[in-house]
């Protein structure tokens, strides 16, 4: 590449694939031009970052691999979104993996930006990954309490999956009640298990979309911003306009 200009080299490197990085690093680091050596150094840092991400994703599949080794074939990761808000549903997702999809950036939904959550959501639902989504609305939360409504949403998400899991791993420290599947709780599972992390993303993005739709119906409450959580803005809107059909009465006893 010694006959190429620095700009030409930059253009080539920017369009190169990950598996080409190492060969370019070896070539560019031997170039006499300091500016080209800097390109090699930058590419080396990118390669390190890619390798670290690959290792992180492999580590997030350790739980599933151990269950595969025990003879299970369809591992269903289950997580929910929306236990704490004053309004709106609790949403659960079940994602069933038979292999590691190695989705770039997948993690606990709370650690992922909205833009990347949406990207990962689209990647999952547009792939061959098996998933199901279940919802319990505010009326069910008031009737059964939030824990039981969450379990109901989880059971619905499992039932909605196009394939039946033969083992369930659920985020948290409480097993889902009244299901026939063997299961295991994983504390902070959304950052330890890729299937639970996928479920976390699906549940969070689905619930956010629902709350944005409610924001169009009840624009004075700002549901598109706080998603039903008890922010100052939300509580002020409740005190000013009263409650809506999507508010959780159980959660408003000390507020309204």
VOMI-164046 format. One record per residue: residue in one letter; x, y, z of N, C-alpha, C in turn. Coordinates in steps of 0.001 Angstrom, whole numbers. Layout:
REM VOMI-164046
type | nc1 | nc2 | nc3 | cac1 | cac2 | cac3 | cc1 | cc2 | cc3
A | X | Y | Z | X | Y | Z | X | Y | Z
...
END
This chain:
REM VOMI-164046
type | nc1 | nc2 | nc3 | cac1 | cac2 | cac3 | cc1 | cc2 | cc3
X | 803 | -1219 | 0 | 0 | 0 | 0 | 838 | 1272 | 0
X | 2123 | 1126 | -140 | 3020 | 2276 | -85 | 2767 | 3257 | -1226
X | 2173 | 2778 | -2302 | 1894 | 3648 | -3454 | 563 | 4387 | -3311
X | -187 | 4069 | -2284 | -1472 | 4707 | -2075 | -1338 | 5916 | -1162
X | -2202 | 6893 | -1360 | -2212 | 8054 | -471 | -2848 | 7675 | 860
X | -2652 | 8515 | 1875 | -3233 | 8267 | 3189 | -4757 | 8224 | 3086
X | -5310 | 9136 | 2303 | -6766 | 9162 | 2131 | -7268 | 7869 | 1496
X | -6562 | 7379 | 486 | -6964 | 6138 | -176 | -6916 | 4961 | 796
X | -5886 | 4955 | 1631 | -5759 | 3881 | 2627 | -6907 | 3952 | 3629
X | -7232 | 5167 | 4070 | -8350 | 5336 | 5013 | -9654 | 4827 | 4411
X | -9872 | 5138 | 3134 | -11101 | 4704 | 2464 | -11182 | 3181 | 2398
X | -10049 | 2544 | 2122 | -10012 | 1089 | 2036 | -10291 | 465 | 3401
X | -9636 | 1013 | 4414 | -9778 | 471 | 5774 | -11204 | 625 | 6285
X | -11823 | 1770 | 5989 | -13177 | 2037 | 6479 | -14208 | 1068 | 5907
X | -13930 | 534 | 4734 | -14877 | -401 | 4105 | -14446 | -1858 | 4282
X | -13387 | -2084 | 5037 | -12897 | -3455 | 5223 | -13729 | -4186 | 6259
X | -13726 | -5489 | 6172 | -14450 | -6325 | 7125 | -13537 | -6725 | 8276
X | -14159 | -7205 | 9338 | -13415 | -7574 | 10546 | -12316 | -8598 | 10259
X | -12589 | -9568 | 9399 | -11599 | -10618 | 9148 | -10405 | -10123 | 8319
X | -10488 | -8884 | 7841 | -9364 | -8299 | 7106 | -8484 | -7425 | 7992
X | -8965 | -7126 | 9200 | -8257 | -6183 | 10062 | -6802 | -6582 | 10295
X | -6579 | -7827 | 10671 | -5240 | -8247 | 11071 | -4238 | -8109 | 9941
X | -4637 | -8491 | 8725 | -3711 | -8384 | 7590 | -3388 | -6925 | 7292
X | -4396 | -6042 | 7391 | -4143 | -4615 | 7163 | -3235 | -4038 | 8253
X | -3433 | -4462 | 9473 | -2586 | -3979 | 10576 | -1131 | -4350 | 10313
X | -901 | -5582 | 9900 | 473 | -6040 | 9632 | 1117 | -5253 | 8498
X | 336 | -4951 | 7479 | 875 | -4205 | 6338 | 1117 | -2746 | 6692
X | 112 | -2109 | 7288 | 192 | -669 | 7542 | 1200 | -315 | 8630
X | 1407 | -1189 | 9589 | 2345 | -895 | 10667 | 3792 | -861 | 10168
X | 4037 | -1429 | 8997 | 5396 | -1434 | 8429 | 5630 | -242 | 7497
X | 4584 | 509 | 7246 | 4706 | 1685 | 6383 | 5569 | 2741 | 7074
X | 6388 | 3437 | 6301 | 7298 | 4437 | 6862 | 6573 | 5711 | 7301
X | 5388 | 5961 | 6775 | 4646 | 7180 | 7102 | 3970 | 7056 | 8477
X | 4182 | 8037 | 9326 | 3604 | 8018 | 10670 | 2082 | 8050 | 10625
X | 1538 | 8784 | 9678 | 81 | 8879 | 9551 | -524 | 7518 | 9223
X | 180 | 6707 | 8447 | -301 | 5369 | 8102 | -179 | 4440 | 9308
X | 898 | 4604 | 10069 | 1064 | 3795 | 11289 | -48 | 4098 | 12297
X | -492 | 5346 | 12310 | -1595 | 5719 | 13203 | -2890 | 5017 | 12777
X | -3055 | 4863 | 11468 | -4223 | 4131 | 10965 | -4161 | 2685 | 11443
X | -2961 | 2108 | 11378 | -2770 | 726 | 11850 | -3094 | 619 | 13335
X | -2666 | 1615 | 14124 | -2937 | 1613 | 15560 | -4440 | 1721 | 15829
X | -5118 | 2589 | 15077 | -6565 | 2747 | 15237 | -7289 | 1454 | 14885
X | -6836 | 807 | 13835 | -7442 | -455 | 13414 | -7198 | -1547 | 14447
X | -6046 | -1504 | 15064 | -5716 | -2473 | 16114 | -6653 | -2324 | 17306
X | -6967 | -1082 | 17667 | -7895 | -834 | 18769 | -9299 | -1341 | 18422
X | -9695 | -1148 | 17175 | -11003 | -1637 | 16738 | -11051 | -3165 | 16804
X | -9949 | -3798 | 16407 | -9884 | -5254 | 16448 | -9994 | -5753 | 17885
X | -9305 | -5077 | 18802 | -9387 | -5450 | 20219 | -10822 | -5329 | 20727
X | -11489 | -4249 | 20317 | -12874 | -4034 | 20764 | -13790 | -5127 | 20228
X | -13598 | -5505 | 18967 | -14417 | -6556 | 18365 | -14196 | -7878 | 19088
X | -12942 | -8182 | 19389 | -12635 | -9436 | 20074 | -13220 | -9460 | 21488
X | -13163 | -8330 | 22178 | -13752 | -8249 | 23518 | -15265 | -8456 | 23468
X | -15902 | -7874 | 22453 | -17349 | -8038 | 22308 | -17701 | -9493 | 21997
X | -16910 | -10127 | 21152 | -17139 | -11536 | 20848 | -17007 | -12389 | 22102
X | -16001 | -12088 | 22921 | -15794 | -12842 | 24160 | -16949 | -12612 | 25128
X | -17427 | -11375 | 25213 | -18570 | -11065 | 26089 | -19802 | -11843 | 25653
X | -20052 | -11884 | 24351 | -21217 | -12595 | 23839 | -21092 | -14107 | 24069
X | -19878 | -14629 | 23937 | -19666 | -16052 | 24221 | -19955 | -16349 | 25691
X | -19520 | -15453 | 26574 | -19752 | -15645 | 28003 | -21240 | -15581 | 28347
X | -22001 | -14810 | 27575 | -23438 | -14712 | 27817 | -24191 | -15960 | 27374
X | -23483 | -16887 | 26729 | -24113 | -18128 | 26280 | -23717 | -19319 | 27151
X | -22936 | -19069 | 28197 | -22445 | -20162 | 29044 | -23591 | -20899 | 29727
X | -24575 | -20162 | 30227 | -25710 | -20787 | 30923 | -26471 | -21700 | 29967
X | -26743 | -21210 | 28764 | -27449 | -22016 | 27776 | -26635 | -23253 | 27386
X | -25328 | -23082 | 27200 | -24481 | -24217 | 26820 | -24501 | -25300 | 27894
X | -24500 | -24883 | 29165 | -24544 | -25857 | 30259 | -25848 | -26642 | 30227
X | -26941 | -25967 | 29901 | -28237 | -26650 | 29816 | -28297 | -27573 | 28595
X | -27684 | -27155 | 27489 | -27587 | -28044 | 26331 | -26835 | -29320 | 26704
X | -25773 | -29151 | 27485 | -24969 | -30301 | 27905 | -25772 | -31262 | 28785
X | -26793 | -30726 | 29462 | -27663 | -31562 | 30292 | -28724 | -32278 | 29463
X | -28798 | -31952 | 28173 | -29732 | -32637 | 27295 | -30917 | -31812 | 26835
X | -31036 | -30576 | 27318 | -32131 | -29713 | 26873 | -31785 | -29127 | 25507
X | -32806 | -28915 | 24682 | -32571 | -28456 | 23317 | -33168 | -27082 | 23024
X | -34223 | -26725 | 23731 | -34881 | -25442 | 23494 | -34913 | -24665 | 24812
X | -33987 | -23739 | 24943 | -33868 | -22970 | 26182 | -34634 | -21663 | 26034
X | -35623 | -21457 | 26896 | -36433 | -20250 | 26833 | -36027 | -19242 | 27902
X | -35487 | -18123 | 27477 | -35158 | -17038 | 28404 | -36356 | -16124 | 28555
X | -36721 | -15801 | 29794 | -37916 | -15000 | 30061 | -37555 | -13775 | 30895
X | -38073 | -12638 | 30499 | -37891 | -11405 | 31266 | -39112 | -10517 | 31052
X | -39222 | -9499 | 31889 | -40376 | -8596 | 31805 | -39931 | -7147 | 31816
X | -40864 | -6280 | 31484 | -40654 | -4835 | 31571 | -41933 | -4209 | 32109
X | -41784 | -3285 | 33050 | -42948 | -2534 | 33497 | -43543 | -2947 | 34822
X | -42738 | -3486 | 35730 | -43293 | -3808 | 37050 | -43563 | -2539 | 37863
X | -42713 | -1550 | 37715 | -42753 | -413 | 38621 | -43621 | 776 | 38262
X | -44030 | 963 | 37010 | -44776 | 2173 | 36632 | -46132 | 2296 | 37316
X | -46664 | 3516 | 37292 | -47992 | 3794 | 37835 | -49088 | 3526 | 36815
X | -48690 | 3366 | 35568 | -49678 | 3186 | 34501 | -49139 | 2248 | 33434
X | -50072 | 1654 | 32702 | -49700 | 795 | 31595 | -49527 | -653 | 31997
X | -49293 | -1511 | 31016 | -49203 | -2946 | 31263 | -47828 | -3371 | 31746
X | -47744 | -4606 | 32197 | -46458 | -5278 | 32359 | -46326 | -6217 | 31172
X | -45175 | -6208 | 30541 | -44952 | -6968 | 29317 | -43828 | -7969 | 29536
X | -44037 | -9183 | 29087 | -43015 | -10219 | 29187 | -42669 | -10730 | 27803
X | -41460 | -11246 | 27678 | -41061 | -11911 | 26442 | -40346 | -13205 | 26789
X | -40518 | -14178 | 25930 | -39808 | -15450 | 26023 | -39050 | -15636 | 24715
X | -37745 | -15833 | 24798 | -36924 | -16057 | 23611 | -36286 | -17434 | 23730
X | -36494 | -18251 | 22709 | -36030 | -19636 | 22729 | -34859 | -19788 | 21769
X | -33723 | -20177 | 22306 | -32513 | -20315 | 21499 | -32071 | -21772 | 21424
X | -31643 | -22188 | 20248 | -30999 | -23491 | 20114 | -29542 | -23320 | 19679
X | -29121 | -22065 | 19582 | -27734 | -21735 | 19265 | -27493 | -20292 | 19678
X | -26224 | -19898 | 19709 | -25882 | -18529 | 20081 | -26004 | -17617 | 18864
X | -26962 | -16678 | 18861 | -27137 | -15808 | 17691 | -26069 | -14727 | 17563
X | -25261 | -14493 | 18626 | -24183 | -13507 | 18577 | -24670 | -12145 | 18059
X | -25704 | -11629 | 18698 | -26270 | -10350 | 18291 | -25408 | -9212 | 18848
X | -24864 | -8412 | 17974 | -23974 | -7328 | 18370 | -24664 | -6368 | 19325
X | -24047 | -6128 | 20480 | -24555 | -5146 | 21428 | -25638 | -5644 | 22356
X | -26041 | -6917 | 22238 | -27111 | -7424 | 23088 | -26691 | -7381 | 24558
X | -27589 | -6921 | 25402 | -27302 | -6803 | 26832 | -28615 | -6523 | 27538
X | -28546 | -6400 | 28854 | -29682 | -5950 | 29641 | -30236 | -4684 | 29004
X | -31547 | -4647 | 28772 | -32158 | -3517 | 28058 | -31886 | -2179 | 28734
X | -31672 | -2190 | 30053 | -31411 | -941 | 30780 | -30026 | -381 | 30450
X | -29158 | -1207 | 29905 | -27799 | -778 | 29580 | -27653 | -395 | 28106
X | -28724 | -541 | 27346 | -28668 | -316 | 25906 | -29473 | 931 | 25555
X | -28937 | 1762 | 24679 | -29641 | 2977 | 24274 | -30921 | 2626 | 23525
X | -31850 | 3573 | 23481 | -33119 | 3333 | 22785 | -32884 | 2989 | 21320
X | -31968 | 3685 | 20683 | -31675 | 3428 | 19269 | -31186 | 2000 | 19074
X | -30280 | 1545 | 19935 | -29753 | 191 | 19804 | -30771 | -856 | 20233
X | -31623 | -518 | 21211 | -32702 | -1451 | 21572 | -33602 | -1706 | 20373
X | -33957 | -636 | 19673 | -34816 | -775 | 18492 | -34126 | -1604 | 17408
X | -32828 | -1368 | 17231 | -32069 | -2136 | 16225 | -32042 | -3617 | 16585
X | -31765 | -3918 | 17859 | -31697 | -5311 | 18299 | -33073 | -5968 | 18222
X | -34109 | -5215 | 18607 | -35486 | -5713 | 18494 | -35769 | -6158 | 17067
X | -35454 | -5291 | 16100 | -35701 | -5614 | 14690 | -34882 | -6832 | 14255
X | -33642 | -6916 | 14725 | -32789 | -8059 | 14385 | -33413 | -9362 | 14864
X | -33938 | -9355 | 16092 | -34510 | -10569 | 16668 | -35789 | -10974 | 15941
X | -36714 | -10025 | 15789 | -38033 | -10390 | 15235 | -37966 | -10680 | 13737
X | -36922 | -10199 | 13074 | -36795 | -10455 | 11635 | -35856 | -11622 | 11330
X | -35448 | -12349 | 12366 | -34581 | -13505 | 12183 | -35392 | -14775 | 12402
X | -34706 | -15914 | 12456 | -35403 | -17175 | 12717 | -35455 | -17510 | 14200
X | -35126 | -16549 | 15057 | -35203 | -16754 | 16505 | -36669 | -16902 | 16914
X | -36941 | -17901 | 17735 | -38304 | -18150 | 18214 | -38569 | -17291 | 19446
X | -39696 | -16599 | 19449 | -40021 | -15753 | 20591 | -41534 | -15658 | 20779
X | -41928 | -15244 | 21962 | -43321 | -14953 | 22255 | -43401 | -13754 | 23174
X | -44475 | -12992 | 23079 | -44669 | -11803 | 23912 | -46015 | -11910 | 24615
X | -46022 | -11646 | 25907 | -47243 | -11694 | 26698 | -47459 | -10408 | 27460
X | -48711 | -10027 | 27663 | -49051 | -8751 | 28286 | -50113 | -8951 | 29360
X | -49940 | -8275 | 30493 | -50996 | -8149 | 31504 | -51307 | -6669 | 31652
X | -52567 | -6294 | 31491 | -52915 | -4874 | 31520 | -53123 | -4379 | 32951
X | -53415 | -3106 | 33066 | -53533 | -2470 | 34383 | -54681 | -3055 | 35197
X | -55746 | -3475 | 34539 | -56869 | -4087 | 35264 | -56457 | -5400 | 35913
X | -55675 | -6189 | 35195 | -55195 | -7446 | 35761 | -54192 | -7200 | 36880
X | -53396 | -6147 | 36738 | -52451 | -5793 | 37803 | -53208 | -5421 | 39070
X | -54283 | -4650 | 38925 | -55103 | -4275 | 40089 | -55820 | -5489 | 40686
X | -56247 | -6399 | 39830 | -57015 | -7556 | 40309 | -56121 | -8601 | 40978
X | -54970 | -8890 | 40370 | -54154 | -10010 | 40848 | -52922 | -9586 | 41641
X | -52552 | -8334 | 41622 | -51334 | -7714 | 42135 | -50222 | -7849 | 41089
X | -49190 | -7032 | 41234 | -48183 | -6922 | 40177 | -47389 | -8208 | 40011
X | -47093 | -8912 | 41094 | -46317 | -10151 | 40977 | -47086 | -11201 | 40182
X | -48331 | -11422 | 40561 | -49126 | -12431 | 39863 | -49430 | -12023 | 38422
X | -49630 | -10727 | 38196 | -49855 | -10247 | 36830 | -48596 | -10435 | 35980
X | -47441 | -10257 | 36606 | -46174 | -10485 | 35902 | -46038 | -11952 | 35521
X | -46330 | -12845 | 36456 | -46289 | -14272 | 36154 | -47264 | -14611 | 35020
X | -48435 | -13973 | 35027 | -49420 | -14213 | 33978 | -48868 | -13785 | 32623
X | -48239 | -12616 | 32570 | -47639 | -12145 | 31318 | -46529 | -13090 | 30863
X | -45740 | -13584 | 31811 | -44670 | -14520 | 31471 | -45226 | -15811 | 30885
X | -46266 | -16354 | 31516 | -46875 | -17587 | 31006 | -47475 | -17364 | 29619
X | -48039 | -16198 | 29402 | -48577 | -15881 | 28073 | -47469 | -15793 | 27028
X | -46330 | -15221 | 27406 | -45226 | -15105 | 26448 | -44690 | -16485 | 26071
X | -44632 | -17382 | 27044 | -44185 | -18756 | 26759 | -45173 | -19438 | 25826
X | -46467 | -19259 | 26105 | -47509 | -19886 | 25287 | -47544 | -19314 | 23871
X | -47160 | -18034 | 23710 | -47214 | -17387 | 22400 | -46053 | -17773 | 21498
X | -44999 | -18365 | 22054 | -43864 | -18781 | 21229 | -44295 | -19910 | 20295
X | -43774 | -19893 | 19090 | -44182 | -20884 | 18085 | -43621 | -22273 | 18370
X | -42646 | -22353 | 19267 | -42114 | -23636 | 19706 | -42182 | -23715 | 21225
X | -42286 | -24909 | 21742 | -42379 | -25111 | 23178 | -40980 | -25275 | 23764
X | -40595 | -24431 | 24719 | -39284 | -24616 | 25351 | -39283 | -25856 | 26247
X | -38137 | -26510 | 26364 | -38066 | -27641 | 27284 | -37362 | -27268 | 28586
X | -36897 | -26018 | 28666 | -36354 | -25494 | 29925 | -36487 | -23979 | 29907
X | -36850 | -23418 | 31054 | -37028 | -21970 | 31182 | -35972 | -21397 | 32130
X | -35340 | -20323 | 31710 | -34510 | -19545 | 32629 | -35142 | -18161 | 32730
X | -35412 | -17740 | 33954 | -36155 | -16505 | 34170 | -35305 | -15517 | 34950
X | -35343 | -14281 | 34543 | -34586 | -13240 | 35235 | -35142 | -13015 | 36632
X | -34257 | -12880 | 37611 | -34689 | -12579 | 38975 | -34498 | -13750 | 39919
X | -35213 | -13695 | 41028 | -35059 | -14731 | 42060 | -36366 | -15441 | 42396
X | -37367 | -15300 | 41525 | -38654 | -15950 | 41763 | -39067 | -16772 | 40546
X | -39350 | -18027 | 40778 | -39796 | -18890 | 39695 | -41226 | -18555 | 39288
X | -41527 | -18824 | 38031 | -42878 | -18617 | 37522 | -43782 | -19697 | 38112
X | -44893 | -19284 | 38647 | -45806 | -20236 | 39267 | -46667 | -20951 | 38223
X | -47027 | -22185 | 38553 | -48014 | -22946 | 37769 | -47643 | -23127 | 36299
X | -46398 | -23531 | 36053 | -46026 | -23934 | 34696 | -45418 | -25332 | 34767
X | -45506 | -26054 | 33667 | -45035 | -27427 | 33638 | -43586 | -27555 | 33182
X | -42976 | -26436 | 32833 | -41601 | -26474 | 32350 | -40617 | -26487 | 33522
X | -39549 | -27277 | 33446 | -38469 | -27105 | 34422 | -37885 | -25712 | 34249
X | -37490 | -25091 | 35337 | -37025 | -23710 | 35241 | -35951 | -23407 | 36273
X | -35263 | -22320 | 36041 | -34213 | -21865 | 36943 | -34221 | -20340 | 36970
X | -34072 | -19769 | 38135 | -33970 | -18312 | 38266 | -32511 | -17892 | 38111
X | -32295 | -16794 | 37428 | -30953 | -16240 | 37253 | -30983 | -14784 | 37701
X | -30395 | -14498 | 38852 | -30331 | -13119 | 39330 | -29448 | -12311 | 38382
X | -29945 | -11147 | 37958 | -29280 | -10318 | 36944 | -29069 | -11117 | 35651
X | -30046 | -11960 | 35362 | -29950 | -12823 | 34192 | -29875 | -12077 | 32881
X | -30443 | -10859 | 32841 | -30430 | -10103 | 31584 | -29037 | -9629 | 31196
X | -28062 | -9712 | 32109 | -26684 | -9385 | 31750 | -25785 | -10629 | 31752
X | -26364 | -11799 | 32071 | -25592 | -13040 | 32134 | -25994 | -14045 | 31059
X | -27221 | -13959 | 30584 | -27754 | -14927 | 29626 | -28228 | -14212 | 28381
X | -27811 | -14688 | 27224 | -28183 | -14011 | 25984 | -29668 | -14186 | 25674
X | -30254 | -15328 | 26054 | -31675 | -15517 | 25781 | -32523 | -14609 | 26666
X | -32117 | -14430 | 27932 | -32836 | -13504 | 28810 | -32626 | -12069 | 28342
X | -31410 | -11751 | 27895 | -31140 | -10399 | 27382 | -32012 | -10099 | 26167
X | -32163 | -11075 | 25279 | -33047 | -10900 | 24119 | -34478 | -10652 | 24581
X | -34923 | -11427 | 25575 | -36275 | -11250 | 26105 | -36438 | -9876 | 26737
X | -35395 | -9419 | 27422 | -35423 | -8099 | 28043 | -35632 | -6999 | 27006
X | -34932 | -7112 | 25889 | -35060 | -6123 | 24810 | -36459 | -6163 | 24197
X | -36959 | -7364 | 23901 | -38288 | -7483 | 23293 | -39356 | -6915 | 24209
X | -39270 | -7237 | 25504 | -40276 | -6756 | 26451 | -40227 | -5241 | 26586
X | -39032 | -4693 | 26713 | -38871 | -3251 | 26897 | -39352 | -2472 | 25666
X | -38924 | -2882 | 24486 | -39297 | -2154 | 23268 | -40797 | -2267 | 23020
X | -41352 | -3454 | 23245 | -42798 | -3629 | 23057 | -43573 | -2731 | 23995
X | -43173 | -2705 | 25258 | -43894 | -1866 | 26220 | -43746 | -383 | 25886
X | -42569 | 48 | 25494 | -42364 | 1448 | 25126 | -43268 | 1837 | 23955
X | -43427 | 941 | 22999 | -44297 | 1221 | 21852 | -45749 | 1372 | 22306
X | -46159 | 515 | 23240 | -47522 | 599 | 23769 | -47736 | 1939 | 24464
X | -46765 | 2354 | 25270 | -46907 | 3608 | 26010 | -46889 | 4818 | 25076
X | -46182 | 4725 | 23973 | -46198 | 5810 | 22991 | -47567 | 5902 | 22319
X | -48213 | 4754 | 22129 | -49567 | 4772 | 21586 | -50541 | 5394 | 22578
X | -50366 | 5074 | 23863 | -51213 | 5689 | 24882 | -50974 | 7193 | 24977
X | -49768 | 7635 | 24665 | -49459 | 9067 | 24694 | -50296 | 9826 | 23665
X | -50643 | 9165 | 22578 | -51487 | 9804 | 21569 | -52937 | 9894 | 22035
X | -53352 | 8935 | 22851 | -54725 | 8934 | 23371 | -54867 | 9897 | 24546
X | -53829 | 9939 | 25396 | -53836 | 10802 | 26581 | -52614 | 11724 | 26544
X | -52594 | 12681 | 25631 | -51380 | 13493 | 25410 | -50946 | 14325 | 26606
X | -51865 | 14668 | 27506 | -51511 | 15544 | 28621 | -50658 | 14848 | 29686
X | -50506 | 13519 | 29603 | -49781 | 12784 | 30642 | -48302 | 12538 | 30307
X | -47914 | 12685 | 29066 | -46505 | 12502 | 28707 | -46027 | 11067 | 28756
X | -46914 | 10116 | 28455 | -46537 | 8713 | 28530 | -45391 | 8349 | 27590
X | -45229 | 9089 | 26502 | -44141 | 8803 | 25576 | -42778 | 9126 | 26177
X | -42767 | 9965 | 27220 | -41502 | 10358 | 27838 | -41156 | 9471 | 29037
X | -42090 | 9358 | 29984 | -41772 | 8622 | 31217 | -42270 | 7193 | 31215
X | -43036 | 6804 | 30179 | -43531 | 5434 | 30014 | -44379 | 4948 | 31188
X | -44985 | 5895 | 31909 | -45877 | 5516 | 33004 | -45231 | 5497 | 34367
X | -43923 | 5714 | 34444 | -43245 | 5718 | 35744 | -43621 | 6968 | 36534
X | -43368 | 6926 | 37823 | -43825 | 7985 | 38717 | -42928 | 9201 | 38750
X | -42720 | 9807 | 37621 | -41928 | 11024 | 37564 | -42725 | 12213 | 38113
X | -42040 | 13301 | 38368 | -42708 | 14516 | 38845 | -43755 | 14974 | 37832
X | -43400 | 14943 | 36565 | -44318 | 15359 | 35499 | -45585 | 14500 | 35500
X | -45397 | 13196 | 35661 | -46528 | 12272 | 35635 | -47450 | 12509 | 36832
X | -46870 | 12638 | 38017 | -47674 | 12842 | 39222 | -48431 | 14162 | 39166
X | -47788 | 15195 | 38638 | -48466 | 16486 | 38475 | -49647 | 16355 | 37525
X | -49485 | 15562 | 36456 | -50579 | 15361 | 35491 | -51732 | 14608 | 36142
X | -51422 | 13638 | 36990 | -52469 | 12892 | 37702 | -53261 | 13821 | 38611
X | -52538 | 14649 | 39347 | -53206 | 15587 | 40266 | -54046 | 16617 | 39520
X | -53629 | 16947 | 38307 | -54341 | 17967 | 37541 | -55503 | 17384 | 36742
X | -55293 | 16224 | 36111 | -56289 | 15688 | 35189 | -57002 | 14435 | 35711
X | -56538 | 13895 | 36830 | -57121 | 12659 | 37332 | -56462 | 11442 | 36706
X | -57081 | 10292 | 36881 | -56497 | 9060 | 36369 | -57178 | 8625 | 35076
X | -56493 | 7764 | 34357 | -57001 | 7218 | 33102 | -57309 | 5732 | 33291
X | -57944 | 5105 | 32320 | -58216 | 3663 | 32422 | -56954 | 2802 | 32462
X | -55803 | 3363 | 32099 | -54582 | 2539 | 32104 | -53782 | 2718 | 33391
X | -54244 | 3559 | 34306 | -53533 | 3711 | 35574 | -53803 | 2530 | 36491
X | -52801 | 2217 | 37321 | -52896 | 1109 | 38264 | -53363 | 1658 | 39605
X | -54584 | 1356 | 39972 | -55166 | 1890 | 41211 | -54353 | 1465 | 42416
X | -53890 | 213 | 42416 | -53073 | -282 | 43524 | -51841 | 592 | 43779
X | -51307 | 1175 | 42702 | -50065 | 1927 | 42807 | -50294 | 3400 | 43160
X | -51558 | 3824 | 43195 | -51848 | 5251 | 43363 | -52421 | 5621 | 44725
X | -52465 | 4663 | 45645 | -53106 | 4908 | 46931 | -52469 | 6054 | 47713
X | -51167 | 6217 | 47575 | -50477 | 7279 | 48313 | -50304 | 8550 | 47499
X | -50835 | 8541 | 46275 | -50649 | 9693 | 45385 | -51971 | 10362 | 45065
X | -52985 | 9549 | 44762 | -54242 | 10124 | 44253 | -55388 | 9692 | 45154
END
